[in-house]
Amino acid sequence: MSTAKTEVQSLLEKLPDDCSLEDVQYHLYVIEKVHRGIDRAKKEGESSQLDVEKRLRRWNIE
């Protein structure tokens, strides 16, 4: 598992040199959301594609 510092360093290496601070903030926000989603899936369990499709059909969303 990587530390926050190594993740930020890795992100900065991948972003173009002319990126803005807003670009960096956005990517950090996305990384944090992904980590929270992974942690939630580990704690609460995951949903299969079929289960999600069934729930969406109840909302009339396809």
Sequence and secondary structure as in RCSB ss.txt:
>XXXX:A:sequence
MSTAKTEVQSLLEKLPDDCSLEDVQYHLYVIEKVHRGIDRAKKEGESSQLDVEKRLRRWNIE
>XXXX:A:secstr
   HHHHHHHHHHHS TT  HHHHHHHHHHHHHHHHHHHHHHHH    HHHHHHHHHHTT  
